[in-house]
Each structure stands twice: as C-alpha cells, then as structure tokens.
C-alpha cells in the first residue's frame, strides 16, 4: 500500500518534471556554437547514462546483500535493477549513435568509451540469458548475483575510459569540457528528472515482482 | 533546424523505449492479477 502511494506520487511528480525538462532543454538551454541544436541530445544521453549507473549500482549492492543474507527478495531487487539498467544502457547506445552520426559522421566507432558501454550491455544481456536458463530459483539467484558483482567492474572502466585511453568521446565538464552555466543548470535538472524516473521504474517493476511471487505461492498451494 | 532528424529521433526513441517498458510491465501485471483472482476463487471453492 505504501509502495502504491509512492508510485502514484512519483508518477504525478514526473508529469510535471518531464515537460519542464523538455522546456528547459529546447527553450532555455543555449545552442552550442560548434555542434548546433543536435548537441541537445547531450541532456538526454547523459541522463540515461546516470539512470543506467544508478540501476547497475542497485544490482551490485543487492547482489552482495543476497550472497550475504541468502534472502531471495534481494535477488528480485537485483533483477529489477538489472532490467532498468539494460533498458537505459540500450537507450544510451542508441542516443549516442544518433548523436555520433551528424558529429563524427559515423553511427559507431570502436572508441574505448563506446566499447566499454557495449561490453556492459553484453554482460547484462548475459545476466538475463543465464536467468532464463536455470530452473532452480536459488541457484539462479546465486549465479546472477556473481555476474551482477563481476559486471560492475566494467563501470569504472566506462567512467575513466576517456581518461585512460585515447578517446574521441567528449570529456565531462570537470575534466575540462567547460559547460556553459545555463547548460549546466539544465543538465542538473535533467539528471534529477531521470533519477526520479529511475526510482519510479524500479518501484513499478518491483511491485510486479511481488505479485509474481504471490502467484507462485498460490500455484504451489493449489498443487498441494 | 540542422540535423533535426537526429535530435528528434533520439528523443522519440528514448521516450518510446521507456513508455514501451512501462506498457509491457503494466500489461503483464494486469494478466497476473487476473490469474491471481482466478486462483484465489478456485482455492476458496476447494476449501
């Protein structure tokens, strides 16, 4: 009941935040001098990346807690987060590609940042393939927790790929990108909106995991 | 607007992706809730 109320509150909050975010991105943020209007993909692309980061951090933390406490609920938390992380990282790859085409003149290039994100994407595709292939609930949870923890090792590689290797991917502002102050404020608003969206999606999907669990218990009862 | 197709394409795909995720899960939830109601009724009949 408490979760339902939180989901409703977040839904109505997003109904305000998302149009406001669009307004700020398309009406308030200045046009970048070199790239032009297409640079506005940046606000979406980085925010989606933040959503993916939050979700994969959720997988990492809940996988550790599952291996420690051995409670199946933490596996539900991890798989819910992994689903959201996979959704967001897929969209990061697509939006990045759509930004790269007019700027770099290619849809895809084997840049370290792009490659490490693609590896991350494949790790979590593997995570779900593995889950689909194991019938035993506890074993499935154990193996996925191990992948969830090992997969997280790729996150620092994604973060520092532009620093450690020769990369054509733009650097973050703290690393010398020098964002315009208005652009920075719009970016922060966009990040906050996507953080709320990530929490909303998590609660929405996690409630479904609870209902699925209830159905399984009832099915077992019927069989007995 | 120069390169507008890429800009609007990216925003459209991203928001359609999120909406599709919500739609699929909402549909799944509806199906499971219907099945739950059926099973609960069957269980009551059994008792």
Interface residues (C-beta under 8 A of the other chain):
Chain A: X36 X37 X38 X40 X41 X44 X45 X48 X87 X90 X91 X94 X95 X98 X99 X101 X102 X197 X201 X204 X205 X207 X208 X211 X212 X214 X215 X218 X219 X221 X222
Chain B: X1 X2 X3 X4 X6 X7 X9 X10 X11 X13 X14 X17 X18 X21 X22 X25 X28 X29 X32 X33 X35 X36 X39 X40 X42 X43 X46
